[in-house]
Structures are given as C-alpha cells and as structure tokens.
Amino acid sequence: MDQSQFKASLTAAAPPQQLSHALQALWYDAQSNWATAHEHAQAQEDTAGAWVHAYLHRKEGDLANAAYWYRRAGQPVANGALEAEWDSLVTALLAASLTQD
C-alpha cells in the first residue's frame, strides 16, 4: 500500500485489515477518532507505536507526555504542522511495512 491508497482508504467504514496498529491509529486519527487512535497506538509496543503515540499526545496538547513518547520512539520532538507530521508518519510507516513483507 502506498500513501495515495492509504488516503483513499479513509473513505471506508474501517481501516484495511493488513495495516499495523500504528497505521490503524493514524487512520482513526484522520477520522477524528482520537480515543480509538490512541488505543491502537498503545497496542503496538515498538518505536513505531511510540512515535504515533507521541504525535497523538502532541495533537491532544499534552506536550510533556508527547515528549516522553518521542524519546521512547527515538525521534526528535516535532514542532511543525500536525498535518505534515501525520503525512511523514504515514510515509515512514508504509515504507517500513514494505520492507517487512
């Protein structure tokens, strides 16, 4: 799946089944469903899940908690537009999923 296919899936009633929890979290975030997005980010206990978790807490406005999750993800604390970070996350996580297949 590439970014355009991921974005096209946002019109569906549910995320594609093959997506990781981190990508499902971003899918639900795009649906303005923060709580479900957060559940999926928490369900993926690796650096990808931590990175999405950080983004979600930054979006929520909980910057201290976001900083903790950025450290856990090994990522710098983001301070740009949330939309740009979402795009970067989708791109990075989709690329990583291709290398794992």
N, C-alpha and C positions, 0 to 999 in steps of 0.2 A: 504494500500500500504506500502511496506517496501522499504528499501534503494536499494536493488537489482532491484526491479520493477521500482523504480523511475529512476535509472540509465539506465535501459533497455528502458524506455520511451524516452530517449534522441535521439533515432534514428528516432522518429516520426516527422512529419511535424509541430506538435503543441503539447503543453503540455496537459496532461489529464485534462478534464473539472472539475473534482472534487477537484483539488488542490486549496489551498488558494492562495491569491495573493502573499504572501511571498514565497511559494514554486514555484509558476509560475515564480517569479523573479529569483530564483535560477536555474530553468530550462532554462530560457532565458540567464542567465549568462553563463551557460555551453555551450550555442550555440554561445558564443561571441557576444551577442546582448545586450550590456550594457544599451543602451537607453531604450529598452523595459523592461529590468530587472528593471531599475530604476523606470519606470512608475508603474510597479506592486508593487514594494516596497512602493512607495508613496501612492498607493491606499489602503494599509492595515494600518490603523491608530491605531495600537496597538503595544505592545512591540515586537511581532514577526516581524512586518513590520519594526520597528525601527532597530532591530538587523540586518536584511538583508540590510537595507539602510546603516547602518554603514559599513558592510562588503563591499558593493559596492563602497562606497566612499574611503575606505582603498585601495581597488583594483585599483581605479582610481588614487590614490596618493594624495588625498585631506584629509590629516590626521587630520587637525583641524575640518573639517566637520564630519569626521568619529567619532572623539572623542565625539562630540556633540550627535551623534546618538547612540553611545554606552551608554552614560549617559541616554538618553531617554529610551533605552531598558533595563536599569538596569544591563548591562553586563560590565565586565572589558574590557578595550581597548585591542584588540588582537594584538599580535606581532609575532605570529608564521607564518608558511607557509599558504598562501591563500588557497591552496588545502585542507589542514587539517581543516581550518575554514569552508570551504564550506561543507565538509563531516560532521562536527559537527552540522552545521546549518540544513542540510537535516535530519540528525538523530533526532535532537531535535524537529524539526517542524513536522516530520512524527509521532513521538511518541505523541506529543501534539494533533495532529489531530485524533489519535486513541482514546484518552480519551474524545474527544468531540463528537464522533459518538455515 
